[in-house]
Amino acid sequence: MSNFLETLVAEWYEFSGYFVRRNVLVGRRPNGGHDCELDVVAYHPGERRLVHIEPSMDTDSWARREERYAKKFAAGRRHIPQLFAGIDLPDDIEQVALLVYGSTANRKPLGSGRIVPMAEFMAEVRAMLAGRAIERAAVPEGFPTLRALQFAAHYWNVAPLPVS
Protein backbone atom coordinates (compact mmCIF):
# COMPACT_ATOMS: atom_id res chain seq x y z
CA MET A 1 0.00 0.00 0.00
CA SER A 2 1.41 3.36 -1.00
CA ASN A 3 1.65 6.22 1.44
CA PHE A 4 0.89 9.82 0.48
CA LEU A 5 4.42 10.65 -0.69
CA GLU A 6 4.73 7.49 -2.78
CA THR A 7 1.32 8.16 -4.34
CA LEU A 8 2.21 11.77 -5.14
CA VAL A 9 5.56 10.80 -6.68
CA ALA A 10 4.05 7.95 -8.71
CA GLU A 11 1.23 10.18 -10.01
CA TRP A 12 3.70 12.94 -10.90
CA TYR A 13 5.92 10.64 -12.93
CA GLU A 14 3.00 8.89 -14.62
CA PHE A 15 1.38 12.25 -15.44
CA SER A 16 4.76 13.30 -16.91
CA GLY A 17 4.74 10.38 -19.37
CA TYR A 18 6.54 7.64 -17.45
CA PHE A 19 5.55 4.01 -17.03
CA VAL A 20 5.49 3.55 -13.25
CA ARG A 21 5.88 0.60 -10.91
CA ARG A 22 5.02 1.13 -7.23
CA ASN A 23 5.90 -0.77 -4.09
CA VAL A 24 7.72 -3.56 -5.89
CA LEU A 25 8.98 -6.40 -3.72
CA VAL A 26 12.39 -7.59 -4.96
CA GLY A 27 14.90 -10.27 -4.00
CA ARG A 28 12.63 -13.19 -3.17
CA ARG A 29 14.14 -15.24 -0.34
CA PRO A 30 14.14 -19.06 -0.57
CA ASN A 31 12.25 -19.41 2.73
CA GLY A 32 9.77 -16.62 2.06
CA GLY A 33 9.78 -12.86 2.08
CA HIS A 34 11.85 -10.41 0.09
CA ASP A 35 15.05 -8.42 0.53
CA CYS A 36 13.28 -5.09 0.21
CA GLU A 37 10.62 -3.02 -1.48
CA LEU A 38 11.32 -0.39 -4.13
CA ASP A 39 8.90 2.50 -3.62
CA VAL A 40 8.65 4.05 -7.11
CA VAL A 41 10.41 3.05 -10.33
CA ALA A 42 9.62 5.09 -13.43
CA TYR A 43 10.67 4.72 -17.06
CA HIS A 44 10.15 7.32 -19.79
CA PRO A 45 10.42 5.58 -23.17
CA GLY A 46 10.75 8.76 -25.24
CA GLU A 47 13.58 10.11 -23.11
CA ARG A 48 14.96 6.64 -22.28
CA ARG A 49 15.16 7.82 -18.69
CA LEU A 50 14.94 5.34 -15.81
CA VAL A 51 14.37 6.72 -12.31
CA HIS A 52 14.17 4.97 -8.92
CA ILE A 53 12.66 7.21 -6.22
CA GLU A 54 12.58 6.49 -2.50
CA PRO A 55 10.52 9.18 -0.73
CA SER A 56 10.74 9.47 3.04
CA MET A 57 9.47 11.49 5.97
CA ASP A 58 12.00 9.94 8.33
CA THR A 59 14.04 11.95 10.81
CA ASP A 60 16.71 9.27 11.18
CA SER A 61 20.37 10.08 11.56
CA TRP A 62 22.39 10.48 8.37
CA ALA A 63 24.25 7.27 9.25
CA ARG A 64 20.99 5.30 9.47
CA ARG A 65 19.71 6.88 6.26
CA GLU A 66 22.97 6.07 4.47
CA GLU A 67 22.63 2.42 5.46
CA ARG A 68 18.98 2.18 4.39
CA TYR A 69 19.36 4.02 1.08
CA ALA A 70 22.55 2.15 0.17
CA LYS A 71 20.61 -1.11 0.58
CA LYS A 72 17.56 0.08 -1.36
CA PHE A 73 19.57 1.60 -4.21
CA ALA A 74 21.83 -1.46 -4.52
CA ALA A 75 18.70 -3.66 -4.69
CA GLY A 76 17.30 -1.31 -7.32
CA ARG A 77 20.39 -1.60 -9.50
CA ARG A 78 20.20 -5.41 -9.24
CA HIS A 79 16.47 -5.88 -9.80
CA ILE A 80 15.04 -2.95 -11.79
CA PRO A 81 16.09 -4.30 -15.22
CA GLN A 82 13.78 -7.31 -14.68
CA LEU A 83 10.80 -5.06 -13.81
CA PHE A 84 10.55 -3.88 -17.41
CA ALA A 85 11.39 -7.15 -19.17
CA GLY A 86 11.40 -6.84 -22.94
CA ILE A 87 12.06 -3.10 -22.91
CA ASP A 88 15.44 -1.77 -23.99
CA LEU A 89 16.38 0.14 -20.82
CA PRO A 90 19.28 2.52 -20.41
CA ASP A 91 22.23 1.25 -18.36
CA ASP A 92 22.06 4.25 -16.06
CA ILE A 93 19.43 4.29 -13.31
CA GLU A 94 18.91 7.70 -11.74
CA GLN A 95 18.32 7.09 -8.03
CA VAL A 96 16.67 9.72 -5.87
CA ALA A 97 16.21 10.03 -2.12
CA LEU A 98 13.23 12.40 -1.82
CA LEU A 99 13.43 13.79 1.71
CA VAL A 100 10.82 15.83 3.56
CA TYR A 101 13.30 16.42 6.40
CA GLY A 102 16.88 17.04 5.43
CA SER A 103 19.01 19.37 3.40
CA THR A 104 21.63 19.19 0.72
CA ALA A 105 23.66 21.96 2.37
CA ASN A 106 26.27 19.62 3.84
CA ARG A 107 25.43 16.39 2.03
CA LYS A 108 24.97 15.65 -1.65
CA PRO A 109 24.69 11.89 -2.31
CA LEU A 110 22.85 9.45 -0.07
CA GLY A 111 23.43 5.73 -0.55
CA SER A 112 24.84 6.52 -4.02
CA GLY A 113 21.64 8.38 -4.95
CA ARG A 114 20.88 12.06 -5.35
CA ILE A 115 19.06 13.88 -2.56
CA VAL A 116 16.05 15.92 -3.63
CA PRO A 117 14.51 18.02 -0.85
CA MET A 118 10.70 17.94 -0.80
CA ALA A 119 10.58 21.71 -1.29
CA GLU A 120 12.43 21.31 -4.62
CA PHE A 121 10.10 18.53 -5.80
CA MET A 122 6.99 20.50 -4.79
CA ALA A 123 8.30 23.61 -6.58
CA GLU A 124 8.48 21.54 -9.80
CA VAL A 125 4.94 20.24 -9.27
CA ARG A 126 3.66 23.73 -8.46
CA ALA A 127 5.28 25.24 -11.55
CA MET A 128 3.51 22.70 -13.74
CA LEU A 129 0.16 23.14 -12.00
CA ALA A 130 0.35 26.94 -12.05
CA GLY A 131 0.21 26.87 -15.84
CA ARG A 132 -2.89 24.66 -16.01
CA ALA A 133 -6.21 26.45 -15.49
CA ILE A 134 -8.80 24.05 -14.06
CA GLU A 135 -11.40 25.42 -16.49
CA ARG A 136 -9.38 24.38 -19.54
CA ALA A 137 -6.71 21.93 -18.40
CA ALA A 138 -7.79 20.11 -15.27
CA VAL A 139 -5.49 17.31 -14.23
CA PRO A 140 -7.31 14.10 -15.23
CA GLU A 141 -9.28 12.39 -12.47
CA GLY A 142 -7.00 9.35 -12.68
CA PHE A 143 -4.46 11.42 -10.76
CA PRO A 144 -6.48 12.39 -7.66
CA THR A 145 -3.55 13.67 -5.59
CA LEU A 146 -2.23 15.94 -8.35
CA ARG A 147 -5.77 17.07 -9.16
CA ALA A 148 -6.38 17.96 -5.52
CA LEU A 149 -3.18 20.03 -5.51
CA GLN A 150 -4.25 21.78 -8.71
CA PHE A 151 -7.62 22.68 -7.22
CA ALA A 152 -6.01 23.81 -3.96
CA ALA A 153 -3.52 26.01 -5.83
CA HIS A 154 -6.31 27.51 -7.92
CA TYR A 155 -8.77 28.24 -5.14
CA TRP A 156 -6.27 29.20 -2.46
CA ASN A 157 -4.93 31.89 -4.79
CA VAL A 158 -8.30 33.40 -5.70
CA ALA A 159 -10.73 32.75 -2.84
CA PRO A 160 -10.60 35.08 0.15
CA LEU A 161 -10.18 33.38 3.50
CA PRO A 162 -13.29 33.42 5.68
CA VAL A 163 -13.15 35.74 8.67
CA SER A 164 -14.13 34.15 11.95
C-alpha positions as CSV (number, residue, x, y, z in Angstrom):
1,M,0.0,0.0,0.0
2,S,1.4,3.4,-1.0
3,N,1.7,6.2,1.4
4,F,0.9,9.8,0.5
5,L,4.4,10.7,-0.7
6,E,4.7,7.5,-2.8
7,T,1.3,8.2,-4.3
8,L,2.2,11.8,-5.1
9,V,5.6,10.8,-6.7
10,A,4.0,7.9,-8.7
11,E,1.2,10.2,-10.0
12,W,3.7,12.9,-10.9
13,Y,5.9,10.6,-12.9
14,E,3.0,8.9,-14.6
15,F,1.4,12.3,-15.4
16,S,4.8,13.3,-16.9
17,G,4.7,10.4,-19.4
18,Y,6.5,7.6,-17.4
19,F,5.5,4.0,-17.0
20,V,5.5,3.6,-13.3
21,R,5.9,0.6,-10.9
22,R,5.0,1.1,-7.2
23,N,5.9,-0.8,-4.1
24,V,7.7,-3.6,-5.9
25,L,9.0,-6.4,-3.7
26,V,12.4,-7.6,-5.0
27,G,14.9,-10.3,-4.0
28,R,12.6,-13.2,-3.2
29,R,14.1,-15.2,-0.3
30,P,14.1,-19.1,-0.6
31,N,12.3,-19.4,2.7
32,G,9.8,-16.6,2.1
33,G,9.8,-12.9,2.1
34,H,11.8,-10.4,0.1
35,D,15.1,-8.4,0.5
36,C,13.3,-5.1,0.2
37,E,10.6,-3.0,-1.5
38,L,11.3,-0.4,-4.1
39,D,8.9,2.5,-3.6
40,V,8.7,4.0,-7.1
41,V,10.4,3.0,-10.3
42,A,9.6,5.1,-13.4
43,Y,10.7,4.7,-17.1
44,H,10.1,7.3,-19.8
45,P,10.4,5.6,-23.2
46,G,10.7,8.8,-25.2
47,E,13.6,10.1,-23.1
48,R,15.0,6.6,-22.3
49,R,15.2,7.8,-18.7
50,L,14.9,5.3,-15.8
51,V,14.4,6.7,-12.3
52,H,14.2,5.0,-8.9
53,I,12.7,7.2,-6.2
54,E,12.6,6.5,-2.5
55,P,10.5,9.2,-0.7
56,S,10.7,9.5,3.0
57,M,9.5,11.5,6.0
58,D,12.0,9.9,8.3
59,T,14.0,12.0,10.8
60,D,16.7,9.3,11.2
61,S,20.4,10.1,11.6
62,W,22.4,10.5,8.4
63,A,24.3,7.3,9.2
64,R,21.0,5.3,9.5
65,R,19.7,6.9,6.3
66,E,23.0,6.1,4.5
67,E,22.6,2.4,5.5
68,R,19.0,2.2,4.4
69,Y,19.4,4.0,1.1
70,A,22.6,2.2,0.2
71,K,20.6,-1.1,0.6
72,K,17.6,0.1,-1.4
73,F,19.6,1.6,-4.2
74,A,21.8,-1.5,-4.5
75,A,18.7,-3.7,-4.7
76,G,17.3,-1.3,-7.3
77,R,20.4,-1.6,-9.5
78,R,20.2,-5.4,-9.2
79,H,16.5,-5.9,-9.8
80,I,15.0,-3.0,-11.8
81,P,16.1,-4.3,-15.2
82,Q,13.8,-7.3,-14.7
83,L,10.8,-5.1,-13.8
84,F,10.5,-3.9,-17.4
85,A,11.4,-7.1,-19.2
86,G,11.4,-6.8,-22.9
87,I,12.1,-3.1,-22.9
88,D,15.4,-1.8,-24.0
89,L,16.4,0.1,-20.8
90,P,19.3,2.5,-20.4
91,D,22.2,1.2,-18.4
92,D,22.1,4.3,-16.1
93,I,19.4,4.3,-13.3
94,E,18.9,7.7,-11.7
95,Q,18.3,7.1,-8.0
96,V,16.7,9.7,-5.9
97,A,16.2,10.0,-2.1
98,L,13.2,12.4,-1.8
99,L,13.4,13.8,1.7
100,V,10.8,15.8,3.6
101,Y,13.3,16.4,6.4
102,G,16.9,17.0,5.4
103,S,19.0,19.4,3.4
104,T,21.6,19.2,0.7
105,A,23.7,22.0,2.4
106,N,26.3,19.6,3.8
107,R,25.4,16.4,2.0
108,K,25.0,15.7,-1.7
109,P,24.7,11.9,-2.3
110,L,22.9,9.5,-0.1
111,G,23.4,5.7,-0.6
112,S,24.8,6.5,-4.0
113,G,21.6,8.4,-4.9
114,R,20.9,12.1,-5.4
115,I,19.1,13.9,-2.6
116,V,16.1,15.9,-3.6
117,P,14.5,18.0,-0.9
118,M,10.7,17.9,-0.8
119,A,10.6,21.7,-1.3
120,E,12.4,21.3,-4.6
121,F,10.1,18.5,-5.8
122,M,7.0,20.5,-4.8
123,A,8.3,23.6,-6.6
124,E,8.5,21.5,-9.8
125,V,4.9,20.2,-9.3
126,R,3.7,23.7,-8.5
127,A,5.3,25.2,-11.5
128,M,3.5,22.7,-13.7
129,L,0.2,23.1,-12.0
130,A,0.4,26.9,-12.0
131,G,0.2,26.9,-15.8
132,R,-2.9,24.7,-16.0
133,A,-6.2,26.4,-15.5
134,I,-8.8,24.1,-14.1
135,E,-11.4,25.4,-16.5
136,R,-9.4,24.4,-19.5
137,A,-6.7,21.9,-18.4
138,A,-7.8,20.1,-15.3
139,V,-5.5,17.3,-14.2
140,P,-7.3,14.1,-15.2
141,E,-9.3,12.4,-12.5
142,G,-7.0,9.3,-12.7
143,F,-4.5,11.4,-10.8
144,P,-6.5,12.4,-7.7
145,T,-3.6,13.7,-5.6
146,L,-2.2,15.9,-8.3
147,R,-5.8,17.1,-9.2
148,A,-6.4,18.0,-5.5
149,L,-3.2,20.0,-5.5
150,Q,-4.3,21.8,-8.7
151,F,-7.6,22.7,-7.2
152,A,-6.0,23.8,-4.0
153,A,-3.5,26.0,-5.8
154,H,-6.3,27.5,-7.9
155,Y,-8.8,28.2,-5.1
156,W,-6.3,29.2,-2.5
157,N,-4.9,31.9,-4.8
158,V,-8.3,33.4,-5.7
159,A,-10.7,32.7,-2.8
160,P,-10.6,35.1,0.2
161,L,-10.2,33.4,3.5
162,P,-13.3,33.4,5.7
163,V,-13.1,35.7,8.7
164,S,-14.1,34.1,11.9
